[in-house]
Amino acid sequence: MQGKLFGYDKEFEEKVGCACAAFNEAIMRIMADSIDTTGTESQYKVIEQQPSDRLTHKR
């Protein structure tokens, strides 16, 4: 579309591509930080089953 309206500009296309990559990286970092701070590990305690708690079935 830009090529039809304004003509193709390689420098502009490269800058737009770099900006999109930078935005994508920033969003991914923010999402990763959010997952780290609000993950289930910080809110819930994992209860592990002890071997003595398991049911044993005799035949």
C-alpha positions in Angstrom: 0.0 0.0 0.0 2.7 2.5 0.9 4.5 1.6 -2.3 1.5 2.6 -4.4 0.8 5.8 -2.5 4.2 7.1 -1.8 6.7 4.9 -3.6 8.9 2.3 -2.1 11.5 3.6 0.4 13.9 0.9 1.5 15.3 3.0 4.4 11.8 3.6 5.7 10.9 -0.1 5.5 14.0 -1.0 7.4 13.3 1.5 10.1 9.7 0.2 10.5 11.0 -3.4 10.6 13.5 -2.5 13.4 10.8 -0.6 15.3 8.5 -3.6 15.1 11.2 -5.9 16.3 12.0 -3.5 19.2 8.4 -3.3 20.3 8.0 -7.1 20.1 11.1 -7.6 22.3 9.8 -5.0 24.8 6.4 -6.7 25.0 7.9 -10.1 25.4 10.2 -8.9 28.3 7.2 -7.2 30.0 5.2 -10.4 29.7 8.0 -12.5 31.0 8.4 -10.2 34.0 4.7 -10.3 34.6 4.7 -14.1 34.6 7.6 -14.2 37.0 6.0 -11.9 39.5 2.5 -13.2 39.3 3.3 -16.9 38.7 1.7 -19.7 40.8 4.9 -20.4 42.7 4.5 -17.1 44.6 0.9 -17.7 45.5 0.5 -21.4 46.1 2.4 -24.0 48.0 2.8 -27.3 46.2 1.8 -30.3 48.3 3.8 -33.3 47.4 2.6 -36.8 48.2 4.8 -38.8 50.5 5.4 -42.5 49.7 3.6 -43.5 53.0 0.5 -41.5 51.9 0.0 -43.6 48.7 -2.6 -46.3 48.7 -1.2 -49.8 48.2 -3.3 -52.5 46.6 -2.7 -56.1 47.5 -4.0 -58.8 45.2 
